[in-house]
């Protein structure tokens, strides 16, 4: 935990710059009472926000988006300082995030408005419709690796759907959360979006505070704890957890493109990406060529300094996990085509490419969350798919092939929430696409129409406009009506088509 106790002010903590350990700023450790107070304010604001209708909310959300965009450099600096990533990466994160906010604001009405539903022949006298209403108050618990993009995937869509939000960021990146909450206050006087800061206890208090839904992003282990707390009050949960994403390279793939995307997916953001590339399965006929190209790109990576490709490990303790995975892979017979044990420093980790690693090793089975990648050979795309699916995770996957048919077939067979063909993370900038995982990678969806509905409750309305020919909804049905039901049943449902 990258926290320094603030001995001068009880109930606060100080964040540090992961690049050098220097202190950044102090924040309160909000206790259960503070969290409940924030949720109480949000409850009142939620009623006001819901009453604004879609057009009113759209206007406020687009003003908020514009205010963030005009001050994006400041936000990028905050993200960079808290995470250690280059400011250019942080600025890209801001741009991608605002793309989603824009889409959510402009499409919420079309997705969620009440629409007619065909009532069916037997219900000719009924008018039916379905619409979507906000939950009320949504509690969002966000991660530190993408402290703006990831939680805003829940925040943007929850707000657009008409909910108020109380946001608890990672204890490593509270400044980003406080920044966006302050920016909200500049465009809206109502506390529709608030940030609470602190450690795991603050997050637990938010889950138990009476919010109407929880959106969590983090490890599978922590998600289970959050889910257990939600179960006590039957609070619904959407969970986006870890991944061990696989990338498949067919014999006919463009190896230069594949190698560039592997390097980007494996080493970008120091490997601290839940849908990054951690495993590669390549056809044995092109394996040597691909490995050489990935190594070449890894050798050009610059770690640390003003021209760094990526920064340090934001969570310092992660270096021990990375070192353990590398050591286990090598001890089990794998080899290092680039780097090795010596690549892991106190704060920074150089790129590591491991090959021929046993499938039961930690580096293949468990999330490493560092700038390492395992490249193993296979005899076919079918074998690659089988190995890719042999994991407890199911967040993302990728396939590289010149054959559209092969790509579509593999995408259909892969057990993952999102599959990219001939790219990595290509979906991240497409706001209409829902995002989420299967298996140990979580459940529920953010982004797209499904993301808007995720933070809404459907309400069905049936309106009887005239008396029914058959009076069936009564305790005093006639023999005639019962006889007609007996005759009509086989006519309506007895024939298979």
C-alpha positions as CSV (number, residue, x, y, z in Angstrom):
1,X,0.0,0.0,0.0
2,X,1.6,3.3,-1.1
3,X,0.4,5.3,1.8
4,X,2.3,7.4,4.4
5,X,0.6,8.0,7.7
6,X,0.1,11.7,8.3
7,X,1.1,11.9,12.0
8,X,0.2,15.6,12.2
9,X,-3.4,15.1,11.3
10,X,-5.3,12.1,12.7
11,X,-7.6,10.3,10.2
12,X,-5.6,11.3,7.1
13,X,-3.0,9.7,4.9
14,X,-0.5,11.0,2.4
15,X,-0.1,9.6,-1.1
16,X,3.4,9.2,-2.6
17,X,4.8,9.4,-6.1
18,X,5.7,5.8,-7.1
19,X,8.6,7.1,-9.2
20,X,10.6,8.3,-6.2
21,X,8.5,7.8,-3.1
22,X,8.1,11.6,-2.5
23,X,5.0,12.8,-0.7
24,X,2.2,14.2,-2.9
25,X,-0.8,15.3,-0.8
26,X,-2.9,14.3,2.2
27,X,-6.5,13.0,2.1
28,X,-9.0,12.1,4.8
29,X,-9.7,8.5,5.7
30,X,-13.4,8.7,5.5
31,X,-15.1,6.5,8.1
32,X,-18.5,4.9,8.0
33,X,-20.2,8.1,9.3
34,X,-18.6,10.2,6.7
35,X,-19.6,7.7,4.0
36,X,-23.2,7.6,5.2
37,X,-23.4,11.3,5.2
38,X,-22.2,11.4,1.5
39,X,-24.7,8.8,0.6
40,X,-27.4,10.8,2.3
41,X,-26.5,13.9,0.3
42,X,-26.5,11.8,-2.8
43,X,-29.9,10.4,-2.0
44,X,-31.4,13.9,-2.1
45,X,-29.4,14.9,-5.1
46,X,-30.6,11.7,-6.9
47,X,-34.2,12.8,-6.7
48,X,-33.3,16.1,-8.3
49,X,-31.1,14.5,-10.9
50,X,-33.8,12.0,-12.0
51,X,-36.3,14.9,-12.3
52,X,-34.1,16.6,-14.9
53,X,-35.1,14.1,-17.5
54,X,-32.7,12.9,-20.2
55,X,-32.4,16.3,-22.0
56,X,-31.5,18.1,-18.8
57,X,-29.0,15.5,-17.7
58,X,-27.4,15.6,-21.2
59,X,-26.8,19.3,-20.9
60,X,-25.1,19.0,-17.6
61,X,-23.0,16.0,-18.6
62,X,-21.8,17.7,-21.7
63,X,-20.9,20.8,-19.8
64,X,-18.9,18.6,-17.4
65,X,-17.2,16.9,-20.3
66,X,-16.2,20.3,-21.7
67,X,-14.9,21.5,-18.4
68,X,-12.7,18.4,-18.1
69,X,-11.4,18.7,-21.7
70,X,-10.5,22.4,-21.2
71,X,-8.4,21.5,-18.1
72,X,-7.2,18.1,-19.4
73,X,-3.5,18.9,-18.9
74,X,-4.1,19.4,-15.2
75,X,-5.9,16.1,-14.9
76,X,-3.2,14.3,-16.8
77,X,-0.6,15.7,-14.5
78,X,-2.5,14.5,-11.5
79,X,-2.9,11.0,-13.0
80,X,0.8,10.9,-14.0
81,X,2.0,11.9,-10.5
82,X,-0.2,9.4,-8.7
83,X,0.4,6.4,-11.0
84,X,3.9,7.2,-12.4
85,X,2.8,6.8,-16.0
86,X,4.0,9.3,-18.6
87,X,1.8,12.4,-19.0
88,X,1.2,11.5,-22.6
89,X,-0.3,8.2,-21.6
90,X,-2.4,10.0,-19.0
91,X,-3.7,12.4,-21.6
92,X,-4.7,9.6,-23.9
93,X,-6.6,8.1,-21.0
94,X,-8.5,11.4,-20.6
95,X,-9.4,11.5,-24.3
96,X,-10.7,7.9,-24.4
97,X,-12.7,8.5,-21.2
98,X,-14.4,11.6,-22.6
99,X,-15.3,9.7,-25.7
100,X,-17.4,7.4,-23.5
101,X,-18.9,10.3,-21.5
102,X,-20.0,12.0,-24.7
103,X,-21.6,8.8,-26.0
104,X,-23.4,8.0,-22.7
105,X,-24.8,11.6,-22.5
106,X,-26.0,11.6,-26.0
107,X,-27.5,8.1,-26.2
108,X,-29.1,7.6,-22.8
109,X,-32.5,8.8,-24.0
110,X,-32.6,6.6,-27.0
111,X,-31.6,3.5,-25.1
112,X,-33.6,4.0,-21.9
113,X,-36.8,5.7,-23.1
114,X,-40.2,3.9,-22.7
115,X,-41.1,1.9,-25.8
116,X,-44.2,-0.1,-26.8
117,X,-44.1,-3.9,-26.6
118,X,-46.4,-6.2,-28.6
119,X,-48.8,-7.7,-26.1
120,X,-49.7,-10.8,-28.2
121,X,-52.9,-12.2,-29.7
122,X,-54.5,-13.3,-26.4
123,X,-53.9,-9.8,-25.0
124,X,-55.3,-7.7,-27.8
125,X,-57.0,-5.5,-25.2
126,X,-53.7,-4.6,-23.5
127,X,-51.2,-1.9,-24.3
128,X,-47.8,-2.9,-23.1
129,X,-44.6,-0.9,-22.7
130,X,-41.2,-1.1,-21.0
131,X,-38.9,1.7,-19.8
132,X,-35.8,2.1,-17.7
133,X,-35.5,4.0,-14.4
134,X,-32.4,4.9,-12.4
135,X,-31.5,2.9,-9.3
136,X,-31.0,6.0,-7.2
137,X,-27.5,6.1,-5.7
138,X,-24.6,4.0,-7.1
139,X,-21.5,3.3,-5.2
140,X,-18.4,3.1,-7.5
141,X,-15.1,1.6,-6.2
142,X,-12.3,2.2,-8.7
143,X,-8.8,0.9,-9.3
144,X,-5.4,2.7,-9.5
145,X,-4.0,1.5,-12.9
146,X,-6.4,3.7,-15.0
147,X,-7.8,5.9,-12.3
148,X,-9.9,8.0,-14.7
149,X,-10.9,5.7,-17.6
150,X,-11.9,2.7,-15.6
151,X,-14.1,4.1,-12.9
152,X,-15.6,6.6,-15.4
153,X,-16.9,3.6,-17.3
154,X,-19.3,3.1,-14.5
155,X,-19.7,6.8,-13.4
156,X,-20.5,8.2,-16.9
157,X,-23.1,5.6,-17.6
158,X,-24.6,5.6,-14.1
159,X,-25.0,9.4,-14.3
160,X,-26.4,9.3,-17.8
161,X,-29.0,6.8,-16.6
162,X,-30.1,9.2,-13.9
163,X,-28.3,8.0,-10.8
164,X,-26.3,9.9,-8.3
165,X,-22.8,8.5,-7.6
166,X,-20.5,8.2,-4.6
167,X,-17.0,7.3,-5.8
168,X,-14.4,5.6,-3.7
169,X,-11.1,5.5,-5.6
170,X,-8.1,3.4,-4.8
171,X,-6.1,4.7,-1.9
172,X,-3.2,5.1,-4.3
173,X,-5.1,7.6,-6.6
174,X,-7.5,9.7,-4.5
175,X,-6.3,13.0,-6.2
176,X,-7.8,11.9,-9.5
177,X,-11.2,11.3,-7.9
178,X,-11.2,14.5,-6.0
179,X,-10.2,16.4,-9.2
180,X,-13.2,15.1,-11.2
181,X,-15.6,15.6,-8.3
182,X,-14.4,19.2,-8.0
183,X,-14.8,19.7,-11.7
184,X,-18.4,18.4,-11.4
185,X,-19.1,21.0,-8.7
186,X,-18.0,23.7,-11.1
187,X,-20.9,22.8,-13.5
188,X,-23.5,21.6,-11.1
189,X,-24.4,22.8,-7.6
190,X,-26.1,19.5,-6.6
191,X,-23.9,16.8,-5.1
192,X,-24.9,14.3,-7.8
193,X,-21.2,13.1,-7.9
194,X,-19.1,12.9,-4.8
195,X,-15.8,11.3,-3.9
196,X,-14.9,9.7,-0.6
197,X,-11.3,8.7,0.2
198,X,-9.6,6.1,2.4
199,X,-8.6,2.5,2.5
200,X,-10.4,-0.8,2.3
201,X,-12.5,0.0,5.3
202,X,-13.9,3.1,3.5
203,X,-14.8,0.9,0.5
204,X,-16.6,-1.6,2.8
205,X,-18.5,1.3,4.4
206,X,-19.7,2.4,1.0
207,X,-20.9,-1.1,0.1
208,X,-22.8,-1.2,3.4
209,X,-24.1,2.3,3.4
210,X,-27.4,1.7,1.7
211,X,-26.4,2.5,-1.9
212,X,-28.8,1.0,-4.5
213,X,-26.0,-0.6,-6.6
214,X,-22.3,-1.2,-6.4
215,X,-19.9,-1.0,-9.3
216,X,-16.5,-2.6,-8.4
217,X,-13.2,-2.9,-10.4
218,X,-10.3,-4.8,-8.8
219,X,-9.0,-8.2,-8.1
220,X,-11.2,-11.3,-8.1
221,X,-10.3,-11.9,-4.5
222,X,-11.5,-8.5,-3.4
223,X,-14.6,-8.8,-5.6
224,X,-15.6,-11.9,-3.6
225,X,-15.4,-9.9,-0.4
226,X,-17.4,-7.0,-1.9
227,X,-20.0,-9.5,-3.2
228,X,-20.3,-11.1,0.3
229,X,-21.1,-7.6,1.8
230,X,-23.6,-6.9,-1.0
231,X,-25.3,-10.2,-0.3
232,X,-26.2,-9.1,3.3
233,X,-28.5,-6.4,1.9
234,X,-29.2,-7.9,-1.6
235,X,-27.4,-4.9,-3.1
236,X,-26.8,-5.6,-6.8
237,X,-23.3,-5.6,-8.0
238,X,-21.4,-5.2,-11.3
239,X,-17.8,-6.5,-11.0
240,X,-14.9,-6.1,-13.4
241,X,-12.1,-8.2,-12.1
242,X,-8.7,-9.4,-13.3
243,X,-7.6,-11.1,-16.4
244,X,-5.0,-13.4,-17.9
245,X,-5.6,-12.5,-21.5
246,X,-4.3,-14.6,-24.3
247,X,-3.3,-13.5,-27.8
248,X,-3.3,-16.1,-30.6
249,X,-1.0,-15.8,-33.6
250,X,-1.9,-18.0,-36.6
251,X,0.6,-19.2,-39.2
252,X,-0.7,-16.7,-41.7
253,X,-0.7,-13.7,-39.4
254,X,1.1,-10.4,-40.1
255,X,4.0,-10.9,-37.7
256,X,5.1,-7.3,-37.6
257,X,1.6,-6.2,-36.6
258,X,1.2,-9.0,-34.1
259,X,4.6,-8.2,-32.5
260,X,3.8,-4.5,-32.2
261,X,0.5,-5.2,-30.5
262,X,2.0,-7.8,-28.2
263,X,4.6,-5.3,-27.1
264,X,1.9,-2.7,-26.6
265,X,-0.4,-5.0,-24.7
266,X,2.2,-6.6,-22.6
267,X,4.6,-3.7,-21.8
268,X,2.3,-0.6,-22.0
269,X,1.5,1.0,-18.7
270,X,4.2,-1.3,-17.2
271,X,1.9,-4.2,-17.9
272,X,-0.6,-2.8,-15.4
273,X,-3.6,-3.4,-17.6
274,X,-6.4,-5.9,-16.8
275,X,-7.0,-6.5,-20.5
276,X,-3.3,-6.4,-21.4
277,X,-1.5,-9.3,-23.1
278,X,0.0,-11.8,-20.6
279,X,0.0,-15.0,-22.7
280,X,0.7,-15.6,-26.4
281,X,0.1,-18.8,-28.3
282,X,1.8,-18.8,-31.7
283,X,1.8,-21.4,-34.5
284,X,5.1,-23.3,-34.2
285,X,6.0,-22.6,-37.9
286,X,6.3,-18.8,-37.2
287,X,7.2,-18.9,-33.5
288,X,10.9,-18.0,-33.8
289,X,10.2,-15.1,-36.2
290,X,7.5,-13.7,-33.9
291,X,9.6,-14.1,-30.7
292,X,12.5,-12.2,-32.4
293,X,10.2,-9.4,-33.4
294,X,8.7,-9.1,-29.9
295,X,12.2,-9.1,-28.3
296,X,13.3,-6.4,-30.8
297,X,10.5,-4.2,-29.7
298,X,11.0,-4.9,-26.1
299,X,14.7,-3.9,-26.4
300,X,13.6,-0.4,-27.6
301,X,11.5,0.2,-24.5
302,X,12.8,3.0,-22.2
303,X,12.0,2.6,-18.5
304,X,12.2,5.6,-16.2
305,X,13.3,9.2,-17.1
306,X,11.7,12.0,-19.0
307,X,11.4,9.9,-22.3
308,X,10.2,6.8,-20.6
309,X,7.9,4.4,-22.5
310,X,6.3,3.5,-19.2
311,X,6.7,4.3,-15.5
312,X,7.2,2.3,-12.3
313,X,5.0,-0.2,-10.7
314,X,2.3,2.0,-9.1
315,X,1.8,-0.6,-6.3
316,X,5.4,-1.3,-5.1
317,X,4.5,-4.7,-3.7
318,X,3.7,-5.9,-7.2
319,X,7.4,-6.3,-8.0
320,X,7.5,-9.3,-5.6
321,X,4.7,-11.0,-7.6
322,X,6.4,-10.3,-10.9
323,X,9.7,-11.7,-9.6
324,X,8.0,-14.8,-8.2
325,X,6.3,-15.5,-11.5
326,X,9.5,-15.0,-13.5
327,X,11.4,-17.3,-11.1
328,X,8.8,-20.0,-11.2
329,X,8.7,-20.0,-15.0
330,X,12.5,-20.3,-15.3
331,X,12.7,-23.0,-12.6
332,X,10.1,-25.1,-14.4
333,X,12.0,-25.1,-17.6
334,X,11.0,-21.9,-19.4
335,X,13.6,-19.6,-20.9
336,X,14.0,-15.9,-21.0
337,X,14.3,-14.5,-24.6
338,X,14.5,-11.0,-23.1
339,X,15.3,-10.0,-19.5
340,X,14.9,-12.3,-16.6
341,X,15.2,-12.1,-12.8
342,X,17.5,-9.1,-13.1
343,X,14.8,-7.1,-14.8
344,X,12.9,-6.6,-11.6
345,X,14.1,-3.5,-9.7
346,X,12.8,-1.9,-6.5
347,X,10.3,0.4,-8.4
348,X,10.8,-0.3,-12.1
349,X,10.6,-3.5,-14.1
350,X,12.2,-3.9,-17.5
351,X,10.4,-5.9,-20.2
352,X,10.6,-9.7,-19.9
353,X,9.8,-12.2,-22.6
354,X,9.5,-15.8,-21.4
355,X,9.1,-18.7,-23.8
356,X,8.3,-22.4,-23.5
357,X,6.8,-22.0,-20.1
358,X,4.8,-24.9,-18.6
359,X,1.0,-24.3,-18.7
360,X,0.7,-25.1,-14.9
361,X,3.2,-22.4,-13.9
362,X,2.2,-19.2,-12.1
363,X,3.3,-17.1,-15.0
364,X,0.6,-18.8,-17.2
365,X,-2.1,-19.5,-14.6
366,X,-2.2,-16.3,-12.4
367,X,-2.4,-12.6,-13.2
368,X,1.1,-11.1,-13.2
369,X,0.2,-7.5,-13.8
370,X,3.6,-6.5,-14.9
371,X,5.6,-5.9,-18.1
372,X,6.1,-9.6,-18.8
373,X,4.7,-11.9,-21.5
374,X,4.8,-15.7,-22.0
375,X,5.0,-16.9,-25.6
376,X,4.3,-20.6,-26.1
377,X,4.0,-22.6,-29.3
378,X,1.0,-24.5,-30.6
379,X,0.3,-26.7,-33.6
380,X,-2.9,-25.0,-34.6
381,X,-5.4,-22.2,-33.8
382,X,-7.7,-24.8,-32.3
383,X,-5.0,-25.8,-29.8
384,X,-4.4,-22.2,-29.1
385,X,-8.0,-21.6,-28.3
386,X,-8.1,-24.6,-26.0
387,X,-5.1,-23.3,-24.1
388,X,-6.4,-19.8,-24.0
389,X,-9.7,-21.0,-22.4
390,X,-7.9,-23.2,-19.8
391,X,-7.9,-20.4,-17.2
392,X,-10.1,-19.2,-14.4
393,X,-10.3,-15.8,-16.1
394,X,-12.3,-14.6,-19.1
395,X,-11.9,-10.9,-19.6
396,X,-10.3,-10.4,-23.1
397,X,-8.5,-12.2,-25.9
398,X,-7.1,-11.4,-29.3
399,X,-6.5,-13.3,-32.6
400,X,-4.1,-12.4,-35.4
401,X,-4.8,-14.0,-38.7
402,X,-5.2,-12.9,-42.4
403,X,-8.2,-15.1,-42.6
404,X,-11.5,-13.4,-41.7
405,X,-13.1,-16.8,-41.3
406,X,-10.4,-18.1,-38.9
407,X,-10.7,-14.9,-36.8
408,X,-14.5,-15.1,-36.5
409,X,-14.3,-18.8,-35.6
410,X,-11.7,-18.3,-32.9
411,X,-13.6,-15.3,-31.6
412,X,-16.7,-17.4,-31.2
413,X,-14.9,-20.2,-29.4
414,X,-12.9,-18.0,-27.0
415,X,-14.4,-17.7,-23.5
416,X,-14.0,-14.0,-22.9
417,X,-16.1,-10.9,-22.6
418,X,-14.3,-9.2,-25.5
419,X,-12.2,-10.4,-28.4
420,X,-10.2,-8.3,-30.8
421,X,-9.1,-9.5,-34.2
422,X,-5.8,-8.2,-35.5
423,X,-5.5,-5.6,-32.7
424,X,-5.2,-5.3,-29.0
425,X,-7.5,-3.0,-26.9
426,X,-9.2,-1.8,-30.0
427,X,-12.5,-2.0,-28.3
428,X,-11.5,0.5,-25.6
429,X,-12.3,3.5,-27.8
430,X,-15.6,2.2,-29.1
431,X,-18.2,3.5,-26.6
432,X,-21.1,1.5,-28.2
433,X,-19.4,-1.8,-27.2
434,X,-20.2,-3.2,-23.8
435,X,-17.3,-4.3,-21.7
436,X,-17.0,-7.0,-19.0
437,X,-15.8,-10.5,-18.3
438,X,-16.9,-14.0,-17.6
439,X,-15.8,-16.6,-15.1
440,X,-13.4,-15.2,-12.6
441,X,-13.1,-11.9,-14.5
442,X,-16.5,-10.8,-13.2
443,X,-20.0,-10.2,-14.4
444,X,-22.2,-7.3,-15.6
445,X,-21.3,-4.8,-18.3
446,X,-20.2,-1.2,-18.5
447,X,-20.1,0.9,-21.7
448,X,-22.6,0.9,-24.6
449,X,-26.3,0.4,-24.3
450,X,-25.8,-2.5,-22.0
451,X,-23.8,-0.2,-19.7
452,X,-26.7,2.2,-19.6
453,X,-29.1,-0.6,-18.8
454,X,-26.7,-2.0,-16.2
455,X,-27.4,1.1,-14.1
456,X,-31.1,1.1,-14.7
457,X,-34.1,-0.9,-13.6
458,X,-36.6,-2.0,-16.2
459,X,-40.2,-1.1,-15.4
460,X,-43.0,-2.8,-17.3
461,X,-46.5,-1.3,-17.7
462,X,-49.6,-3.2,-19.0
463,X,-52.6,-1.1,-19.6
464,X,-56.0,-2.8,-20.2
465,X,-58.0,-0.6,-22.6
466,X,-61.1,-2.7,-23.1
467,X,-62.9,-5.7,-21.7
468,X,-61.5,-9.0,-22.8
469,X,-63.6,-11.4,-24.9
470,X,-62.6,-14.2,-22.6
471,X,-62.9,-13.2,-18.9
472,X,-60.1,-15.3,-17.6
473,X,-58.7,-13.1,-14.9
474,X,-61.4,-13.8,-12.4
475,X,-62.3,-16.2,-9.6
476,X,-65.6,-16.8,-11.3
477,X,-64.7,-18.1,-14.8
478,X,-67.6,-19.5,-16.7
479,X,-67.6,-23.1,-18.2
480,X,-67.8,-21.5,-21.6
481,X,-64.6,-19.6,-21.0
482,X,-62.8,-22.7,-19.8
483,X,-64.1,-24.6,-22.8
484,X,-62.7,-22.0,-25.1
485,X,-59.3,-22.1,-23.4
486,X,-59.2,-25.9,-23.9
487,X,-60.0,-25.5,-27.6
488,X,-57.6,-22.7,-28.3
489,X,-54.6,-24.1,-26.5
490,X,-53.6,-26.7,-29.1
491,X,-54.4,-24.3,-31.9
492,X,-52.1,-21.6,-30.5
493,X,-49.3,-23.8,-29.2
494,X,-49.7,-27.4,-30.4
495,X,-48.0,-27.1,-33.7
496,X,-44.2,-26.9,-34.0
497,X,-43.0,-24.6,-36.8
